[in-house]
Amino acid sequence: MTFWNFFFSNPQDTNLNNAAIGKSSIENNLLIKHFEKDGKILDIYLQTGRNINLYELEQLCDSVGWVRRPINKVKIAIEHSFLTISLFCKECNRQKLIGFARATSDTAFNATIWDVVIHPDFQGYGLGKVLMDQIVKELRYYDISTITLFADPQVVSFYRNIGFITDPDGVKGMFWYPL
């Protein structure tokens, strides 16, 4: 139980920028990156909240090859999530969804992070780390001490590099699927 004791005895200090919480206008969100890509100046904004275009999210998930899920179920999943975070790219007064993650929680002890995605054109710029750092920071703000996620084999090293560990104290995730 060393892993669990560590989390209960070491709450992390968090300084959330509340300016972005609950805002739907991109101008009122947190600017996290300003850089040049392919000769264009891009601004990347972080937004919390459930106000997201489901069709843009579907296109984002398509861009990384995820299997499509029924959009009405995606809507329900987002509505019932404890926390959602999106990344938008703004160029030429146009915004594009380029990153997304959400978490479910019991609001006391545990949270699970789901659907972490960064558009392939924006991978390798540190945006996945920014997204994960922010979602963990916000979950810790609510004093949630156990944060889990499920990772495909090709991204396990990414999550390890930002502090996630596999099989703490021999704990195994278990699944049940209908036959």
C-alpha positions as CSV (number, residue, x, y, z in Angstrom):
1,M,0.0,0.0,0.0
2,T,3.0,2.3,-0.3
3,F,1.6,3.9,-3.4
4,W,-1.7,4.8,-1.8
5,N,0.0,6.1,1.4
6,F,2.2,8.4,-0.7
7,F,-0.9,10.1,-2.3
8,F,-2.7,10.5,1.0
9,S,0.3,11.9,2.8
10,N,1.6,14.2,0.0
11,P,-1.1,16.5,-1.4
12,Q,0.3,18.6,-4.2
13,D,0.1,22.4,-4.1
14,T,-2.1,23.7,-6.8
15,N,-2.5,27.2,-8.3
16,L,-5.4,27.1,-10.7
17,N,-6.0,29.9,-13.1
18,N,-9.8,30.3,-12.6
19,A,-10.1,32.8,-15.4
20,A,-10.7,29.9,-17.8
21,I,-13.3,28.0,-15.8
22,G,-16.8,28.1,-17.1
23,K,-16.1,30.5,-20.0
24,S,-17.1,29.6,-23.6
25,S,-15.5,32.4,-25.5
26,I,-12.0,31.6,-26.6
27,E,-10.9,35.2,-25.8
28,N,-11.6,34.4,-22.1
29,N,-9.6,31.3,-21.9
30,L,-6.0,30.7,-20.8
31,L,-3.4,31.3,-23.5
32,I,-0.9,28.5,-23.0
33,K,1.3,28.7,-26.1
34,H,2.1,31.2,-28.8
35,F,4.4,29.8,-31.5
36,E,5.1,29.6,-35.2
37,K,4.2,26.5,-37.1
38,D,4.5,26.1,-40.9
39,G,5.1,29.8,-41.3
40,K,1.9,30.8,-39.3
41,I,1.7,32.3,-35.9
42,L,-0.6,30.2,-33.7
43,D,-2.1,30.7,-30.3
44,I,-3.1,27.7,-28.3
45,Y,-5.8,28.2,-25.6
46,L,-6.9,25.9,-22.8
47,Q,-10.6,25.8,-21.9
48,T,-12.4,23.9,-19.1
49,G,-16.1,23.1,-19.2
50,R,-18.5,20.9,-21.2
51,N,-19.2,23.5,-23.9
52,I,-17.7,21.5,-26.9
53,N,-18.7,20.9,-30.4
54,L,-19.3,17.1,-30.6
55,Y,-18.7,17.0,-34.3
56,E,-15.3,18.7,-33.9
57,L,-14.5,16.2,-31.2
58,E,-15.4,13.4,-33.5
59,Q,-13.1,14.8,-36.2
60,L,-10.3,15.1,-33.6
61,C,-10.8,11.5,-32.6
62,D,-10.9,10.4,-36.2
63,S,-7.5,12.2,-36.8
64,V,-5.8,9.8,-34.4
65,G,-7.6,6.7,-35.7
66,W,-9.9,6.0,-32.9
67,V,-13.0,3.9,-33.5
68,R,-16.1,6.1,-33.8
69,R,-18.5,6.0,-30.9
70,P,-22.2,7.0,-31.1
71,I,-22.3,10.7,-30.8
72,N,-25.3,10.7,-28.5
73,K,-23.3,8.5,-26.1
74,V,-20.3,10.8,-26.3
75,K,-22.6,13.7,-25.4
76,I,-23.9,11.8,-22.3
77,A,-20.3,10.8,-21.3
78,I,-19.2,14.5,-21.4
79,E,-22.3,15.7,-19.6
80,H,-21.6,13.2,-16.8
81,S,-17.8,13.9,-16.6
82,F,-16.5,15.6,-13.5
83,L,-14.0,17.6,-15.6
84,T,-13.3,18.3,-19.2
85,I,-10.4,20.2,-20.7
86,S,-10.0,21.2,-24.4
87,L,-7.2,22.8,-26.3
88,F,-8.0,25.1,-29.2
89,C,-5.7,26.6,-31.9
90,K,-6.6,30.1,-33.0
91,E,-5.3,31.4,-36.3
92,C,-6.8,34.0,-38.6
93,N,-9.7,34.5,-36.2
94,R,-10.7,30.9,-36.5
95,Q,-10.6,28.3,-33.8
96,K,-10.0,24.6,-34.1
97,L,-10.2,21.9,-31.5
98,I,-6.8,20.2,-31.3
99,G,-6.8,18.5,-27.9
100,F,-9.2,17.0,-25.4
101,A,-9.3,15.1,-22.1
102,R,-12.0,14.3,-19.5
103,A,-12.2,12.8,-16.1
104,T,-14.9,11.0,-14.1
105,S,-14.8,11.0,-10.3
106,D,-16.5,10.0,-7.1
107,T,-15.6,13.6,-6.1
108,A,-13.8,12.4,-2.9
109,F,-11.1,9.9,-3.5
110,N,-10.8,8.7,-7.1
111,A,-10.8,9.9,-10.6
112,T,-10.1,8.3,-13.9
113,I,-8.9,10.3,-16.9
114,W,-10.4,9.3,-20.3
115,D,-10.2,10.2,-24.0
116,V,-6.8,12.1,-23.9
117,V,-6.2,13.1,-27.5
118,I,-4.0,15.6,-29.4
119,H,-4.4,16.2,-33.1
120,P,-1.4,14.6,-34.9
121,D,-0.4,18.0,-36.5
122,F,0.1,19.3,-32.9
123,Q,1.8,16.3,-31.3
124,G,5.5,16.8,-30.3
125,Y,4.9,20.4,-29.1
126,G,4.4,19.6,-25.4
127,L,0.6,20.1,-25.6
128,G,-0.2,16.6,-24.3
129,K,1.9,17.3,-21.2
130,V,0.1,20.7,-20.7
131,L,-3.3,19.0,-21.0
132,M,-2.4,16.3,-18.5
133,D,-0.7,18.6,-16.1
134,Q,-3.8,20.8,-16.0
135,I,-6.2,18.0,-15.6
136,V,-4.1,16.5,-12.7
137,K,-3.7,19.9,-11.1
138,E,-7.5,20.5,-11.2
139,L,-8.2,17.0,-9.8
140,R,-5.7,17.6,-7.0
141,Y,-7.3,21.0,-6.3
142,Y,-10.4,19.0,-5.3
143,D,-8.2,16.8,-3.1
144,I,-8.7,13.8,-5.3
145,S,-5.8,11.6,-4.3
146,T,-6.0,8.6,-6.7
147,I,-5.9,9.4,-10.4
148,T,-6.0,6.5,-12.9
149,L,-6.1,6.2,-16.6
150,F,-6.0,3.5,-19.3
151,A,-3.2,3.8,-21.9
152,D,-2.6,2.1,-25.2
153,P,0.9,0.3,-25.2
154,Q,2.4,2.9,-27.6
155,V,1.7,5.8,-25.1
156,V,2.6,4.2,-21.8
157,S,6.1,5.8,-21.8
158,F,4.5,9.3,-22.3
159,Y,2.4,8.8,-19.1
160,R,5.3,7.3,-17.2
161,N,7.4,10.5,-18.1
162,I,4.7,12.7,-16.5
163,G,4.5,10.6,-13.3
164,F,2.0,7.8,-13.8
165,I,3.1,4.3,-12.8
166,T,1.9,0.9,-13.9
167,D,0.6,-1.7,-11.4
168,P,1.3,0.2,-8.1
169,D,1.7,-2.4,-5.4
170,G,0.6,-5.1,-7.8
171,V,-2.8,-3.6,-8.3
172,K,-4.4,-4.8,-11.6
173,G,-7.2,-3.2,-13.5
174,M,-10.0,-5.6,-14.3
175,F,-12.7,-5.5,-16.9
176,W,-16.1,-6.9,-17.5
177,Y,-17.7,-7.0,-20.9
178,P,-21.0,-8.4,-22.0
179,L,-20.8,-11.7,-23.9
